[in-house]
Amino acid sequence: MLALFLLSVVAIILAVDLVVGAIYMLMDDTPAAPGLSGVPREVFIAGAVVTVAIIAAVSIFNIVGLAGGGAKVARMLGGRKVAPDTRDALERRFLNIVEEMAIASGVRVPEAWVMDGEKGINAFAAGWTVSGAVVSVTRGTLERLTRDELQGVIGHEFSHILNGDMGLNIRMIGVLAGIVAIGSIGSFLMRMAGQADDIRGAAPLLAAGLALFIIGYAGLFFARLIKAAVSRQREFLADASSVQFTRNPEGIAGALDQIRSTPGGALMQGRYAEEMSHLFFGQGIKVFFSGLFDTHPPLDERIRRVNPGFQPSLYRRSRGAAAELPSVEKVAAAAPAGRRAADVGTAWGRTAAQSAQLVGSLSPEKLGYAERLLKQIPPALREALRDAEGAAATVIALLLAPKEEVQHEQLQALGALAGRVAQTSVHTRDLGLAFHLAVVDLALPALKAAPEAAKQQLITGLEAVINADRRVTLHEFVVLTFVREQLWAKPKPPRAGRRIAELKAHAGTLLALLAHAGTRADATGSRAEALQTALRAGAQVMLIEVPTAAEFAPAAISAALEALKDLAPMQKAVLVKGLFAAVTADGTIRIVEAELMRLVCAVLDCPLPPLLEEVDPAALAA
């Protein structure tokens, strides 16, 4: 992409200089030499400098304008944010699928958007970070696809989230705007020439505008070429990942077949469809020389790759009426009441390297786990999570102590919030640690949309519950840190990556946190020796000094997490591998360790899927 971009800039500079030289020749009555050789070199240099300045300025302006991340992109495309408590059955089905995918992959539940004015079948994912991602679909996608087909499309978009494509896509929007800006200037000059009173004086302006307008199409040529070069292989990868996630090739193949067989297909009508065509699930615009400029591979080829034996006529007869509107009651089908998960050790059987490789992955097993886990959450609790007040009460209730006398003190400390929290605790008291992160993730969409005062009230309530028993557990502290960070996280381009060597003290703090959380007495009964074994295992992977107990201080954890978010991606991989080396040093990972690892990775924006395979208490206790 960089090579094509530089080539396009050079081509535009040469074209602009040709126009500038021609204008200079027309205006110079006494040329020093025939042709362009008579044009002073300074004229060409000035044309090149101004052209580069325009391209750079427009690109930077657009990139800065997109600092709002995925939500900004969704609004530009005419999207509307889906309310967590929506009563639209199709939107609820969409939300349910997004929630399942998010919990299965360890991603924070993305904001769901619908482009109501778009009747074609299309979708996109956008955002600067995994935690700030949004997933948007057209109204046509909701109305025309079955649940399996919609799940295939959402799986495709989650691949873009997990594979880090989103940041590149947003940068492309800004960068490519620069090379098509010259054409916009040409259009402006032609409009000015058309309004001029003196035809003779307007002629050079009209000629310059027309020339720049033609040059603008050269920019458009390169912009489309760059988008096509970057997008096609990633679309094949996302299609394959969708099949891997769902283990249902007919889902995404059926969605692609619907695009192929539906009038209008995947076409988008919005003002920014051209600039953002590389984001979409399907080919959103019509282009000349489609084989060269298409941002997406041919539908037939995409279907053949994901499902070689796909039979369109047979599939269309068997798929049923996709447009049949389900009721909200059917979509939010009753689920069995949750049971308390055991908080005892469970054999892990993976090395630290194998565990670290789970970051950013999604598998059918994890998707099945997410579906089972969601069914274990009481329906009344799921409904409570869809409005801000109920979501806040649920998150606070998760941290209530099991002992009644301690819980009584915690509720007293809550003041006005006590009634709703006590009411919600009826449903949360049977949910063990394995459910906590999932419940918080389900609560976040409603909490993020809440007024500032409600957010601050939630944090105050969490602090009151945590401090009521005059002790702060690691789990409580990390939940508080995670919720606070998520509520006020701002979508922004990632900063330059740092190395662990630059942040040794902070890496040591986090290593000490995980080692202390999971260390039990070893076979000889010495907890101190087991702790040192865990610390050495992690420090060896991170290439840092073994941290001392003094480095493990709750006051330093927040600073450590904030600093370590700036690590380069591969350095985060080393950090996570080191943390896993510490928690698996005794050959076992316990539920408290597994969930603490997931919470820490969530704060670091490293999506870690559920580490457990079962939600059944008997299986967890085995």
N, C-alpha and C positions, 0 to 999 in steps of 0.2 A: 504494500500500500504506500509506503514511504517513497519507493522508487517511482511509482506511477504519479504520486502527488508532485514530486520534484520535476518529473518530466512535463506534467501539465503546466506547472508554473513557468518553466522555461519556454514552452510553446506559447503561452499567453504573453509573456514578455516580448518574444520575437514578433508576435502578431501586433501587439500594441506599438512596438517601435516602428513596424512597417507603416502603420496608420499615421503615427506621429511624424515620421519622415515624409510621407506623402503630403500631409497637411503643410508641413514646413516648406516643401517645394512649391506648393500652390501659392503660398503667401509671400514667398521670396521672389521678387522680380528680377534680381540679378544673381542667379546661382553661381557659386564658385566653380562648380564642375557639374557635368550632366549626371542625371539619375541620383540615387541615394548617396553616392560618393560625395556629393556636394553638401550633404547635411553635416553640420558639425557633430563631433563625437559627443559633446556635452548634451545635445538634444536627446540622443539615444540613452545616455546614462540617466538623464532626468526621467525619461519615460520608464526605464526599468525600475528606478528607485520608487517612483510614484506607484507603479503597478504592484510591486512587492509590498509597499506600505498599505495599499488598499486591501490586498488579499489578507495580510496579517491582521489588520485592524478589524475587518469583517469577521474573520475566523475567531479572534479573541473575543470580540463582542458577543458572538453567538455562543461560544463556550461558557462565558461568564453568565449569559442569559439563561443557560441550561443548568446553572448551579443548583436549581431546585430539584434536579434529579428526575426520577421516573414520574412523579406527580406532575411536574411541569410539562413533560412530554405528553402525558395523557391528556392534560387540559388543552394543549395545542391541537391535539387531534380530535377535540370535541368530546372528550370522555367525561363521565360522571362517576364519582366515587360511590360504590355500593355501600349502603348503610349496613352495619353488622346485624341490625335487627330487621332487615328488609322482609316484607311479607310477600314479595314476588317469588313464586315457586322456582322459576328458572334462575333467578339470581341466587336464591338460597342453594340450589343444586351446585351452581358455580362456586359459591363460597365453601360448601362442604368439600368439594374436590380440591380446592386450593389448600384448605386446612389439612386434609389428609396428606397431600404431597409435602407440605411444609413440615409437619411433625415427623414424617418418615425420613426426611432429608436433614433435619436439624436446622432448617432455615426459619427465620422469624416469619410468621404468617404475613405474606405480602398484602398490600392494599389491593383490593379488587375494584376494577373500573369497567364500565360499560360505555361503549360508543353508540349511543341511542340512534344517531342519525345515519349510521352505516348499516346497510342491509346485506352486504357481502359477507362471506365467511372468512374472518381473519382475526388475528390476535397478535399481541406482542408483549414482551417483558422489557422493562427499562429501569435504570437506577445506577447510581454511582457505586453503591455497596450492596452486599447481600442483604443486610438488614434493612436497607432503604428501598428494596425492589418493589415494583408494582407489576401486576399482571392485568392486562386489559383485553377485553374481547368485544367484538361487534355485537349488536343486537341480533343480527342474522345468525351469528354463531350460536347464540343461546337458543334461538327459535328453531333452527334447522337440524341441529346435531343431537344424537342420542347421548345418554350419559357416558357410554364407553367411548364414543367419538370425541366428546368434549374432554374426557380424561386424557385421551391421546394427545389432544392439542395442548392441554395444560402441561402434560409431561414434556412435550417438546419445548415449551417456554421455560420450564424449570431447568432444562438442560442448559439453556442460555444463562440462567442465573448461576448455576453451579459451576459452569465452565468459564465464567468471567467474561463473557461476551458483551455484557451490558455497557461497561465503561467504554470499551472500544466503539460500540455503536453510537453512544452519545458524542464522543470525540469526533467521530466521522461526520455527524450532523454539523458541528461547528466548523471543522476544517474544510469540508467541501463547500460550505456556504461562501467561503472566501474566493474560490476559483470560479464561481458562477456570478460573483458580484459585478464583474466588469460588464456583463450583459445588462444588468439592471441600470448601470450608469448610462449605457448606450440608449436604453429606452427613455431615460429621463432627458437626455440631450435631444432626442427626436421630438419629444413632447414640447420642449422649449422652442425648438425650431419651428414647429407647427403653429406656435402662438406668436411668433415674431411678425412685425409689420413689414420689415424690409426683407424681401425675398432674396436679394443679392447677398445681404449680410447673413441671412439664415442658412444659405447653401453650405458653407463650410461646417456649420454646426450640425446640419442634417447629415452631411457626409460622415462626419466624425461619429455621430450617434449611430448611424447605420453600421459603420465599420465595427464599433465597439459591441453593438448588438450581435453581429455575426461572430465576433470573438467570444462573446458570452456563450454562444452555442458550442464553441470549442471547449469552453470550460465545462459546459453541461455534458459534452461527450466524455471528457476525462472523468468527471464525477460519477457518471453512470458506469464507466469502465472500472473504476476503483471499487464501487459498491458491488458490482458483479463479481470481481475477482476475489473480494474478501468474503462475500456472503455464501456463495454456493456450497462450498465444502462444509461450512459450519451448519448449513441447513441439513445436509446429509447426516452429519454427526448428531444433530438434535433429533432427527427422525429416529435414528437407530437408538439413541438414548431413551426416547419415549417408549419404544418397544421393550427395552431392557428394564425400565422402571415398572411398567404395567404388566409385562409378560402377556400382552394382548395385541398382536400385530394388526388384527382387524379393526381395532379402535382408530389408530391414526390412518390406516389405509382407507377406512370408511370415510373419515373426515376429508381426506384428499379427494376421494371419489365424489363426495358431495360438491366440492369446489368444481370438479370437472363436469358434473352433470347439472349444476344449478345455473340458471341465467344470471349473469353478473359475476359468477364465480367468487373470487377473492378481491375484486376491485374496490378501491377506496375512493371516496368522493371529496375528502377534506382538503383544505387549502394547503396543508403541509404534506400531502401524500407523496409528492416527488422527493422532498428532502429526507423523508423518513421511510422510504420504501424498503430499505435494507433491514428494518426492524421487524417486518411483518412475518407472520406464519406462512402466508401465500403471496404470490405475485400481485402486489397491490395497484400497479399502474401498467398502462399499455405503453410499449416502447417500440420504435422502429428497430430493425435488425435485432429481433428478439433473441436470437441465438447468442449474440455478442453482449447485449446490454441487460438481459434478464437478471434480476437479483436472486432469483430462485431457480433451481433445476426444473426441468419439465415434470409435470405431475405424473405422467406415465412412468418415468424413471424413478421418481420418489416412491411410488406405490410398489414397483417391481423390487426395489431394494429392501423394503420393510416386509413385504409379503409376496414372494414370487408366485405363489399359487392363487392369488386373489382373483375371484370371478365376479366381475361387477354385476352382471344380471342376476346371478344367484344371490349375491349379498343384498341387492336392493329389494328383492322380493322378501327376504327374511328379516330385514331390519325393522319393519313396522313403521308406524307413523311417528317420525321424530318430532313433528310439530305439536304433538298432543301435549297439552299443558298439564303437568303433574300438580297436585295440590301441595300446599305447604306441609300438610300433615303426612303425606306420603314421602316427601323429601326428608323431613325430620322424623323419620320412623322411630317408634319407641325402642329404647335400648335397655338392656338389663342394668339394674342398679350396680354401682361400683362396689368393689370389695377391697379391703386393705391389703396392699402388697407387702410381703414380708421384707423386713429390712436386714436380712442376714446375708452372708456371703454367698456368691454363686460363682462356680468355676468359670474362668474366662478362656484360658487355653489359646490366647493369641500373644504374639510377641509385640514389643512396643512399636516396631516398624509396621507390622500388620495393622495395629490399632490406629496409628497415625494416618494410614492410607484410607481410612474410612471417611476422613474429612472431605466434604464436597461430593460424597457419593450418595447414590440412591439405588436401592435394589427392590425387587418384588417382595422379598422377605420383610424388608423394613416397611414397605407400603402395607403389607398384610398386618404387621405389628401395629401400625398406626390405626388401621381400621378397627382392630380388636380393642386397642386402648381407648379409642373414642367411644366405642360401644359400652365400655366399662364405666364411662362417666355418666352419671344420672342425667336423663333428659332435662329435668328441672334446672340442673346446674348449667347445662349447655345453653339453655335459654337465658339464664341470668348473666352469662358472659357476654351477651350481645348488646347490653346497654351499659353505659359508663358506670352508673351507680352499682349495679350488680357485679360488674367486673372488678371494681375496686374492693367491694366487700369480699368477693371470692379470694382475691389475691391475699388480702389480710388474713382471712380465715385459714388459709393454708399453713400459716405460721403459728396458729394457736397451739398451745401445749396440750398433750393428752391428759395430763393430771387436772382434775376439776378445780382444785384450789388455785393452781397457777393460772389456769384459764380464766378464773373469776377475776384475778388481779389484772390480767391483760384486758379483759372487756371493760373493767372499770377505767383503765387508762385511756380507752378509746373515746370515752365521752359520748357525743351524739352519734357516732358511728356504731356503737355497741349493738344496738337493736338489729340492724340489717346484717352485721357480721355474725351475730349469734344465730340468726335465722339461716344464714347461708352455711354455717358450720355443720349443720345437720347433714349436709351432703358432702362436705369436704373431709370430715373426720375419719371416714373410711378409705380415704385415698392416701396411699403411701408415697414415699419420695419419688418412685418411678413415674408418678403422674404429675408432679409439681411443675416441671418445665413445660409440659404440654398444656396444662391449664393456664399458666402464665402467658404462653404464646397465643392461646385462644382469646385471652382477655385483652391483649395489647391493641388490636385494631380499635376497639371501643375506647380504650383508655387514651390512645394517642389523639383521638378526635375530641376528647373532653376539654372543657374550658381550663384555663391555667389554674384557676383556684381549685378545681376538682383534682387536678394532678398533684398540686401541693398538699391537699388534704390526704390523698392516698399515701404519699411519702411520710407525712406526719403520723398517720395511723400505723404504718409499718414500723416506724421507729418506736412508737409507743408500745406496740406488742413485743418487739424484740427486746426492749430495755426493761419491760415490766418485771421479769424474773431476775433482773440484775446479772444476767450472763448472756453473751452473744455467741451462738454457735457459728461455725464456718458456713454452714448451709444458709442460715438466716442472713449473715452478712453479704454473701454473694448474691442471694436473691434480691436484697435491697439494692446492691450496687447495680445489678443487671436491670432492674425495673427503672431505677433512676436514670441510667444511661439511655435506655430505650425511649423513655418519655421525652427527653430533651435532645436526642440525637438529631443533628441537622444533616440533610443530604448534601454531600460535598465531594468534589474529586479527591481521591486518595492522595496523601502526601508522599513525597519521595521516601522509599523504603530505607529503614535503618537495619543495622546488624546487631545480633545478640551481644557481640563483643563491646558495642557501645552502651549497652543497657544491662551489664552484668548484674548490678545490684538488684534491679527490678526483676530480672529473670530468676535470681536467687530467692527473692521474696515469694514469687509464685511457686517455685519448686518446693520451698519450705511449707507453703500452704497445703499443697497436695500431699506431700509426704506425711505431714502431721495428721491430716484428715484420715488417711487410710492405714496408718501403721498400727499394728497390734503386736503383742508380745510374740516373739518367735518361738521355735521349739524348745529353746533353753529358758524361756520365760523372760528374756531381756528385751524390753521395748526399746531401750536406748540403742542397742545393737541393730535391731530391725530398722529403726529410724535412720541410722547412719548408712545402712545398706541401701535404703531407698534413696537417700540424698546423693550418695555416691553414684548410683545408677543413672539418675537424672543428670547430674553435673557432668558425667563422662560424655553423655550424648551432646549436651549443650556446649561443651568445652569451656566451662566456667569453674571457679573454685567451689568446693563443697560449702554451701551456706551454713552458718551457725544458727543456733536456736534464736539468737538475738535478732537475726534478720527476718524472722517470722513475727511480724507485729501487725495486728489488724489495721492500725493507722496507716501502714505503708501499702496495704493491698490495693486501695483505690488508685494511688499514684502509680503503682506497678502496672495495673491493668490499663490505665490511660496511656502510659508510655509505650507499652508493648503493642498497642494497636497500630503503632507506626512502623512495625517491623515489615521488611520486604516479604512478599508471599512465601518464598522458599525458606526464609528465616523463621517465619511462623511455623512452617512444617517441622523444622528442627526443634523449635520450642515445644510443640505439641508432642513430638516423639519423645523428648526428654521427660515431659510430665507423665506420659504413659509409662516410661521406663521406671519412674518412681512408684507409681501406683500398682504396677504389676510385678514389682521386685519380689514379692512374696508368692507369686504364682496365682494370685486370686485378685479379682476386682469385685468389690462389694457395691451394693446399690448406692450407698452414700458416695462412694468414689466415682461411680459411673455418672451419677447425676451432677456431682460437683464438676467433673471434667466437662460435661455438656454445658453447664452454666458458664464456666470460665471460657470455653471456646465460643459461646454465644457472645460474650462481651467482647472478645477479640475478633469477632466477625469471621470465625472459622466454623462453618456449619458442620456439626458433628451429629450424625443420625443416632437414634436410640441404640445403646450398646447392649441392651438386653433383647432376647428373642421371645420372651414369654411375658404375658401379663397375668397369668394364672398364679395365685399365691402358692399353690402346692408345687408348681414347677419352679418357682423362684426359691422356695425353701429347700429344694432338693440338694 
